[in-house]
Amino acid sequence: MLNKSQSEVVQSNAEKLLVLAGAGTGKTTTMLARISRLIDEEKVDVQSILVLTFTNAAACEMRDRYRRSHPNQQT
């Protein structure tokens, strides 16, 4: 379940967002929910979405979690 701030990020229509938060605050969950909404509801091409993370580990975690939740889509 997302909190109010996380829900605002997911539902935002902004083309670019900067999400800054500390460890364990749900950044990955929030960003994955936003990506899913853009693809599923807004029909944005997955290949046109760019997500930048601070570490390679965070990038791999996000990619792996997205692939697990969307097994039929290529990333």
N, C-alpha and C positions, 0 to 999 in steps of 0.2 A: 504494500500500500504506500502510495506516495504522499508526502506532506504537501502543504499549500505551496511552498516555494518550488518544490520539485514539479508539481502539477503545472505551475505557471510556465516552467521551462518546456515541458512536454507540449503544452497547448499553444505556445507562442508561435506567431506567424512571422517572426523575424527571420531574415535570411541567414544572419550570422549571430551566434550567441557565444559568449564567454562564460563558462561555468567554473567558478573558483570555490572550492570548499576543501575542508580538511579530510584526512584519511578516515574511512569508515562512515562517511556521511551520505552515501548512496549516489555518488556521481555516476558510476557505471550504470547502475539500475536506471537512473533518470535519463541518461543519454540513450540507452537502449530503448527505453519507452518512447522517447522522441523519434528516434530513427524508425522504429516500428510504425508509429503514427504517420510519419511522412510517407513511408512506403505503402502501408495498408490503406490509409484514408486519403492522402493527398496524391497518391500514385506517382511519387517521385522515384525516378530510376535510381536503384541502389548504387550504380556506378557513378552517380553525380554527387554523392554525399561524401564529404571529407570530415573526418574527426581526427583532431590532433590530441595527443596525450603527452604527459610529461616523461613517461618511461616506456621502453619497449615492452616491459612486463604488463603494463596497463593496456597497451595497444593489443597485445596478444590475448589478454583476458577478455577484453571487449569483443574482439573478433570471434573468439571461441564461444562466448556466451551468446552472441548473435547467431552464430551458425547452429548452435544447439536449439535455439528457439525458432529458427527459420530454416529447417533442413533442406527445403526445396529451392532455396535461392542461392545464387552464386555471389560471393563477396570478393 
